[in-house]
Amino acid sequence: MTGREEAVLPPAGGGAVPMAAALEVRGVSKTFGATVALADASFRVAPGEVHALLGENGAGKSTMVKLLSGLIMPDSGEIELYGARVSLHTPAEAHRHGVQTAFQELTLVRDLTVTDNMLMPRAPRGPLGQLRRRQGEELVAAHLAALDLAAIDPRAEVQELELAARQKIEIARALFRRPRILLLDEPTSTLAGRDIDWLGGQIAALRAEGVTIVFITHRLREVRRFCDRLTVLRNGQSIGTAEVAEIADDEVIRMIIGRSLASTFPSRPALPPAGRVLLRAENLAAPGKLRQAGFALHEGEILGIAGLQGMGQQELFLACFGMAALREGRIFVDQREVMLASPRDAIRKRIGISLVPQDRKTEGLFLKLAGRFNVSLPVAHRFAQLGVIDTAAETKAVAHALAQVEVHPRALYTPAGAFSGGNQQKLVIAKWLLAESRILLLFDPTRGVDVGTKHQIYLLMRGFADAGGAILFHSTEIPEIVNMCDRVLVMYEGRMVGEFAGAAIEEEGIMRAALGESEVARKAAE
């Protein structure tokens, strides 16, 4: 046993069924109780095509991925692979037909090694059933090297890796089983810069081998870069399919949300806000990449922190929220030095710092708890009298916060895990609005959310700043940094190596600094 699973489909590029679609979904419907997830949805993907599947959170994309992955069965409709109708009752059945999925919500087991995750459930075994661990590690090491991932240690536990590395392992595991049809579910949501270039190289190689790819994403830039055609789902229905080269972004957005966005990004002040400094950091250093980093964040300002993956941005945000112990440096709030030993210190009312973290599901929410508890948790003591929560007051306050972020009132009583990624992210933001934070640390807050929800988050950010709040903002999408920020600082190897403001905020200059081409970066490297 090698851990590889053989597909039953004809060889890619072999021409056995040249006129058949690699994948065809016809009239598929799926309901969950009263919720209609898919309603007569259809689309067709040609052999060797890279086909984008787009739609808002809740449009039916995740349900479609689960159907094609064998995790759930449709209520009605048909699925054909290379002209043959199939019933994908289980993931094993999907694998047998050559369908592999790299999920956005990673399916890796965090406390197992990369090798264990890659080979599961078919690790090489000896004649008596014993695991051949060395053989398995050699197989995985060779596979990672072939994918330009040799820097990842096959013996490392997944939880030790950064989120971007875990995403690449998720993709690598799908490729390990030699798919004929590959479903990539938001593969760039945790990737940026060179990591996206890496993914582009893998897609090009797969395309050359005749592998068919369904690319689920919210990022139109990657659609244009990687995909041949696109299909849009809205409210569980197929809205239309188009050639990527023949449709404008505005038309795609209209198809996705059913209306036009007059402007994706809200207008920003002509000059950077010059209010008092709410948060200042001096010469911060922490375990990891962070070293000698500093900034000043003003009242009413959105300050962008740009940089390639792993340049110290995450450590900076965690340090400012009391989650990373400082080796050196000082943090000031309202010109007063503060000691942040934990997030409890940061969220105190006299300090008022809050964090929207990188991974909302594992770091920002309790998925099995209702929205009411998730939103009120940091300030639950405000609703307590003699240790008893005033549920009426709590519910009223949370309902107001939900209205601010435009989340349906049913979130009060519904587990957070039942909501789409976009609504989950708005629950995280609502939590800090209820806490009356003055300083928001937003770490890639639009990761994995649709264009409509992104627009809502942009409006919330600008409204928060206009009301006198201050935002420290990191995004893996450079257009967000360029269009949302009043000033931008660029990090390289744990230091600030560039500052941009006003008309100087543009992609080329930011990327040059992020790649270490600024004068400051060159001096730091000497």
C-alpha positions in Angstrom: 0.0 0.0 0.0 1.4 3.4 -0.9 -1.4 5.6 0.4 -2.5 6.5 -3.2 -6.0 5.8 -4.3 -6.6 4.8 -7.9 -9.4 6.4 -9.8 -11.9 4.5 -12.0 -12.1 7.4 -14.6 -10.5 7.2 -18.0 -7.0 8.7 -18.2 -6.9 12.4 -18.5 -6.1 13.5 -22.0 -6.6 10.0 -23.3 -9.6 10.9 -25.5 -11.7 7.9 -24.4 -14.8 10.1 -24.1 -13.8 13.4 -25.8 -17.3 14.9 -26.0 -18.4 14.1 -22.4 -18.1 16.6 -19.6 -15.7 15.8 -16.9 -18.4 16.9 -14.4 -22.0 17.7 -15.0 -24.5 18.6 -12.4 -28.2 18.6 -13.5 -31.1 19.9 -11.5 -29.7 19.2 -8.1 -31.7 20.2 -5.1 -31.0 19.8 -1.4 -32.9 21.0 1.7 -32.1 20.9 5.4 -35.4 21.1 7.2 -36.9 24.4 6.1 -33.7 25.7 4.6 -33.3 25.3 0.8 -29.6 25.0 0.2 -29.8 24.1 -3.5 -32.7 24.4 -5.8 -32.5 22.9 -9.3 -28.8 23.9 -9.6 -26.9 22.9 -12.8 -23.5 23.4 -14.3 -21.0 21.7 -16.6 -17.2 21.5 -16.5 -15.2 20.3 -19.5 -12.2 17.9 -19.2 -9.1 19.7 -18.2 -11.0 23.0 -17.5 -10.5 25.2 -14.4 -14.0 26.3 -13.6 -14.8 28.9 -10.9 -17.9 28.4 -8.7 -18.9 31.8 -7.2 -21.6 33.1 -4.9 -22.3 34.7 -1.6 -21.9 32.9 1.7 -25.1 30.8 1.9 -25.6 30.7 -1.9 -25.1 26.9 -2.0 -21.4 26.5 -2.8 -20.5 24.6 0.3 -23.5 22.3 -0.1 -22.4 21.6 -3.7 -18.9 20.8 -2.6 -20.2 18.4 0.0 -22.4 16.7 -2.6 -19.5 16.2 -5.0 -17.3 15.0 -2.1 -19.7 12.3 -1.1 -20.4 13.9 2.3 -24.2 14.3 1.7 -26.6 13.1 -1.0 -28.9 15.3 -3.1 -32.7 15.2 -2.6 -33.1 15.2 -6.4 -31.1 15.7 -9.6 -28.2 14.0 -11.3 -24.4 14.1 -11.1 -22.4 12.7 -14.1 -18.6 12.1 -14.3 -17.2 11.7 -17.8 -20.7 10.9 -19.1 -21.6 8.2 -16.5 -24.2 8.9 -13.9 -22.9 8.4 -10.4 -24.2 8.2 -6.8 -21.6 9.5 -4.4 -22.8 8.0 -1.2 -19.6 8.4 0.8 -16.2 10.2 0.5 -14.7 6.8 -0.3 -17.1 6.5 -3.3 -16.1 10.0 -4.5 -12.4 9.1 -4.1 -13.0 5.9 -6.1 -14.3 8.0 -8.9 -11.3 10.3 -8.8 -12.8 13.2 -7.0 -10.7 14.8 -4.3 -11.4 18.0 -2.3 -9.1 20.5 -0.5 -11.5 22.1 2.0 -11.4 25.7 3.2 -12.3 24.6 6.7 -9.3 22.4 7.1 -10.0 18.7 7.7 -6.5 18.0 9.0 -6.1 16.5 12.5 -4.1 19.2 14.3 -2.2 16.9 16.8 -1.1 14.4 14.2 1.9 14.8 12.0 1.9 15.9 8.4 2.7 12.3 7.4 -0.2 10.9 9.4 -2.6 13.3 7.9 -1.3 12.8 4.3 -1.6 9.0 4.5 -4.8 8.7 6.4 -6.5 6.2 6.2 -4.2 4.2 3.9 -0.8 4.3 5.5 1.7 1.7 4.3 1.7 -1.5 6.5 3.8 -4.6 6.8 2.5 -8.2 6.4 1.3 -8.3 10.0 -0.5 -5.0 9.7 2.1 -2.9 11.5 2.6 0.7 10.2 5.7 1.3 8.1 6.4 4.8 9.5 9.7 5.3 7.8 8.3 4.3 4.4 5.4 6.6 4.9 7.6 9.5 5.8 9.7 8.9 2.7 6.6 8.8 0.5 5.3 12.1 2.0 8.7 13.8 1.8 9.0 12.9 -1.9 5.5 14.1 -2.6 6.1 17.4 -0.8 9.4 17.9 -2.6 7.6 17.4 -5.9 5.2 20.1 -5.0 8.0 22.6 -4.0 7.0 22.1 -0.3 10.3 20.4 0.8 10.6 23.0 3.6 7.7 21.4 5.4 8.8 18.6 7.8 6.7 15.5 7.3 7.3 14.7 11.0 5.9 18.1 12.2 2.6 18.2 14.0 0.0 20.1 12.0 -0.7 22.4 14.9 2.9 23.6 14.8 2.5 25.0 11.3 1.2 28.4 10.2 -2.3 28.6 8.7 -0.9 29.1 5.2 1.3 26.0 5.5 -1.7 24.0 6.8 -3.7 25.1 3.7 -0.9 23.9 1.4 -0.9 20.6 3.2 -4.6 20.3 2.7 -4.1 20.8 -1.0 -1.1 18.5 -1.1 -3.1 15.8 0.5 -5.8 16.0 -2.2 -3.0 15.8 -4.8 -1.4 12.8 -3.2 -4.4 10.7 -4.2 -3.9 11.7 -7.9 -7.4 13.2 -8.6 -9.0 13.4 -12.0 -11.4 16.0 -10.7 -10.1 18.4 -8.0 -12.4 20.6 -5.9 -10.5 23.6 -4.4 -12.6 25.2 -1.7 -11.4 28.7 -1.1 -7.7 27.7 -1.6 -6.4 31.3 -1.5 -8.3 32.4 1.6 -5.2 31.9 3.8 -2.6 32.5 1.0 -0.9 35.6 -0.2 2.0 36.7 -2.5 4.4 33.8 -3.2 2.0 31.2 -1.8 -0.6 32.2 -4.4 2.2 32.0 -7.0 2.8 28.5 -5.7 -0.8 27.5 -6.1 -0.8 29.0 -9.7 2.1 26.7 -10.5 0.3 23.7 -9.2 -2.8 24.5 -11.1 -0.8 25.0 -14.3 0.8 21.6 -13.8 -2.5 19.9 -13.1 -4.1 21.5 -16.2 -1.2 20.2 -18.3 -1.9 16.7 -17.0 -5.6 17.1 -18.0 -6.9 17.3 -14.4 -10.3 19.1 -14.1 -10.5 21.7 -11.4 -13.5 23.3 -9.7 -12.2 26.5 -8.0 -14.5 27.9 -5.3 -13.5 31.4 -4.3 -14.6 34.9 -3.5 -11.6 36.6 -5.1 -12.2 37.7 -8.6 -8.5 38.4 -9.1 -7.8 34.7 -8.8 -10.7 33.8 -11.0 -9.2 35.9 -13.8 -5.7 34.5 -13.2 -6.6 30.8 -13.0 -10.0 30.0 -14.5 -11.5 29.4 -17.9 -15.2 29.8 -17.1 -17.3 30.6 -14.1 -20.7 29.7 -12.8 -22.6 31.8 -10.2 -25.0 30.4 -7.6 -27.4 32.6 -5.7 -30.0 31.4 -3.2 -29.2 27.8 -4.2 -29.9 28.4 -7.9 -27.7 28.6 -10.9 -27.7 32.2 -12.1 -25.5 31.7 -15.2 -22.2 30.5 -16.6 -19.8 32.7 -18.6 -16.3 32.7 -20.1 -14.0 34.5 -17.7 -12.4 36.6 -20.5 -15.8 37.8 -21.7 -17.4 39.2 -18.6 -16.6 42.3 -16.5 -16.2 42.3 -12.8 -19.2 44.5 -12.3 -21.4 42.0 -14.1 -20.0 39.1 -12.0 -20.8 41.1 -8.8 -24.3 41.8 -10.0 -24.9 38.1 -10.7 -23.5 37.2 -7.3 -25.5 39.6 -5.1 -28.4 40.4 -7.4 -27.6 44.1 -7.5 -24.8 46.5 -8.4 -22.3 47.8 -5.9 -21.9 51.5 -6.6 -18.4 51.3 -5.2 -16.7 48.3 -3.7 -14.7 50.4 -1.2 -16.1 53.4 0.8 -14.5 56.8 0.3 -11.7 57.7 2.7 -10.6 61.1 4.0 -8.4 63.2 1.6 -5.7 63.5 4.3 -4.8 60.9 7.0 -6.6 61.6 10.3 -4.4 63.7 12.6 -6.3 62.9 15.9 -4.6 62.0 19.1 -2.6 58.8 19.2 -4.7 56.0 20.8 -2.3 53.1 20.5 1.5 53.3 20.2 4.0 50.5 20.1 7.8 50.9 20.5 10.4 48.4 19.5 8.3 45.3 20.0 10.0 41.9 19.9 8.3 38.6 20.6 8.9 34.9 20.0 8.6 34.3 16.3 9.4 36.9 13.6 8.6 40.1 15.5 11.6 42.3 16.3 12.0 46.1 16.8 8.5 46.9 15.4 6.7 50.1 16.2 3.8 52.2 15.1 1.4 55.0 16.2 -2.3 54.5 15.6 -4.4 57.7 15.6 -8.0 58.3 16.5 -10.2 58.0 13.4 -7.5 56.2 11.5 -7.3 52.9 9.6 -3.7 51.9 9.7 -2.7 49.1 7.3 0.0 46.5 8.1 1.1 44.9 4.9 3.6 42.2 4.3 4.2 38.7 2.9 3.0 35.8 4.9 5.1 35.2 8.1 6.9 38.5 8.4 5.7 39.2 11.9 2.3 40.6 11.4 0.5 37.9 13.4 2.9 38.2 16.3 2.4 42.0 16.2 -1.4 41.7 16.5 -1.2 39.1 19.2 1.3 41.2 21.2 -1.1 44.2 21.1 -3.9 41.9 22.4 -1.9 40.4 25.2 -1.6 37.0 23.6 2.1 37.0 22.8 4.7 37.7 25.6 7.0 40.5 24.7 10.7 40.0 24.9 11.2 43.7 24.7 9.3 46.9 23.8 6.5 49.0 25.2 2.8 49.5 24.4 1.0 52.8 25.2 -2.7 53.6 25.2 -3.7 57.3 25.4 0.0 58.0 26.0 0.0 55.8 29.1 2.1 52.6 29.2 0.1 49.5 29.6 1.0 45.9 30.5 -1.0 43.4 28.5 -0.5 40.0 30.2 -3.6 38.6 28.6 -6.6 39.5 26.4 -8.5 40.3 29.6 -6.2 43.2 30.2 -6.6 44.4 26.6 -10.4 44.5 26.6 -10.8 46.4 29.8 -12.9 49.5 29.3 -10.1 51.9 30.1 -7.9 50.2 27.5 -10.5 49.0 24.9 -8.4 46.9 22.5 -10.1 44.0 20.7 -9.0 41.5 18.1 -10.7 39.9 15.1 -8.3 36.9 14.7 -7.0 35.0 11.7 -9.2 32.0 12.2 -12.7 32.8 13.3 -13.8 29.2 13.8 -11.0 28.2 16.2 -10.0 31.6 17.7 -13.0 33.9 17.5 -16.1 31.8 18.2 -17.6 28.9 20.2 -19.3 27.2 17.3 -21.7 25.2 19.4 -22.9 28.2 21.4 -25.7 30.5 20.3 -24.8 33.9 18.9 -26.1 35.6 22.1 -23.5 33.9 24.2 -20.7 34.4 21.7 -21.4 38.1 21.4 -21.9 38.9 25.1 -19.1 36.7 26.4 -16.4 39.4 26.8 -18.7 41.7 28.7 -21.1 39.2 30.4 -20.2 40.7 33.8 -22.0 43.9 32.7 -25.3 42.0 32.7 -24.8 40.2 36.0 -26.3 41.1 39.4 -25.2 39.0 42.4 -23.8 36.4 39.9 -27.0 36.1 37.9 -27.2 37.2 34.3 -30.1 39.5 33.4 -31.0 37.7 30.2 -33.5 40.3 29.1 -30.9 43.1 29.2 -28.3 40.8 27.6 -30.6 39.8 24.8 -31.6 43.4 24.1 -27.9 44.5 23.9 -26.8 41.6 21.7 -29.8 42.2 19.4 -28.7 45.8 18.9 -25.1 44.7 18.1 -26.5 42.1 15.6 -28.5 44.8 13.9 -25.4 47.0 13.6 -23.6 44.2 11.6 -26.8 43.2 9.7 -27.1 39.6 11.1 -30.6 38.1 11.4 -32.0 38.1 14.9 -32.2 34.3 14.8 -28.5 34.4 15.6 -29.5 35.1 19.2 -30.6 31.5 19.6 -28.8 29.7 16.8 -25.4 28.0 17.2 -22.7 30.1 15.5 -21.5 27.0 13.6 -24.8 27.0 11.7 -24.1 30.3 10.0 -22.1 31.0 6.8 -18.5 32.2 7.1 -19.5 35.8 6.4 -22.1 35.9 9.1 -19.7 34.2 11.6 -17.2 36.9 10.9 -19.9 39.6 11.6 -20.7 37.8 14.9 -17.0 38.3 15.9 -17.2 42.0 15.0 -20.5 42.4 16.8 -18.8 41.0 20.0 -16.4 43.9 20.0 -18.9 46.5 19.1 -20.9 45.4 22.2 -17.8 45.6 24.2 -17.4 49.3 23.1 -13.8 48.8 22.1 -12.0 51.9 20.9 -9.2 50.1 19.1 -9.9 47.3 16.7 -7.2 44.9 15.6 -8.5 43.3 12.4 -6.3 40.4 11.1 -7.5 39.5 7.6 -11.2 40.1 8.5 -12.6 39.4 5.0 -10.9 36.0 4.6 -13.3 33.6 3.0 -16.3 35.9 2.8 -18.3 36.9 -0.3 -18.2 40.2 -2.1 -21.4 41.5 -0.5 -20.3 40.7 3.0 -16.9 42.2 2.3 -18.6 45.5 1.3 -20.5 45.4 4.6 -17.3 44.9 6.6 -15.7 47.8 4.7 -18.6 50.1 5.6 -18.4 48.9 9.2 -14.7 49.7 9.3 -15.0 53.2 7.9 -18.0 54.0 10.1 -16.1 52.8 13.2 -13.1 55.1 12.2 -15.3 58.0 11.3 -16.9 57.7 14.8 -13.5 58.2 16.4 -12.3 54.6 16.7 -9.0 53.4 15.5 -8.2 50.3 13.4 -5.0 48.3 12.9 -5.7 46.3 9.8 -3.9 43.5 8.1 -5.1 41.8 4.9 -3.6 39.3 2.5 -5.4 41.1 -0.3 -3.3 44.1 -1.3 -6.2 45.9 -3.0 -7.9 46.0 0.4 -4.9 47.6 2.0 -4.6 50.2 -0.9 -8.3 51.2 -0.9 -9.2 51.0 2.8 -6.2 52.4 4.7 -5.4 56.0 5.5 -1.7 55.0 6.0 0.1 51.8 5.4 3.2 50.3 7.1 5.0 47.4 5.5 6.7 44.6 7.5 9.7 42.7 6.4 11.5 40.2 8.7 9.7 41.5 11.8 10.4 45.2 11.2 8.6 48.2 9.7 10.4 48.9 6.4 8.1 51.3 4.6 5.4 53.9 5.2 2.8 55.1 2.6 0.1 57.7 2.9 -2.4 59.4 0.6 -1.7 59.1 -3.1 1.5 57.2 -2.3 -0.5 54.1 -1.3 -0.3 51.9 -4.3 0.4 48.3 -5.0 3.7 48.4 -6.6 5.4 50.4 -3.9 3.9 48.3 -1.1 5.0 45.0 -2.9 8.5 46.3 -3.4 8.8 47.0 0.3 7.2 43.7 1.2 9.8 41.9 -0.9 12.6 43.6 0.9 13.5 46.1 -1.8 13.2 49.2 0.3 16.2 51.0 1.7 15.2 50.2 5.3 14.8 46.5 4.5 18.2 46.4 2.7 19.9 48.0 5.7 18.2 45.6 8.1 19.4 42.7 6.1 23.0 43.8 6.2 
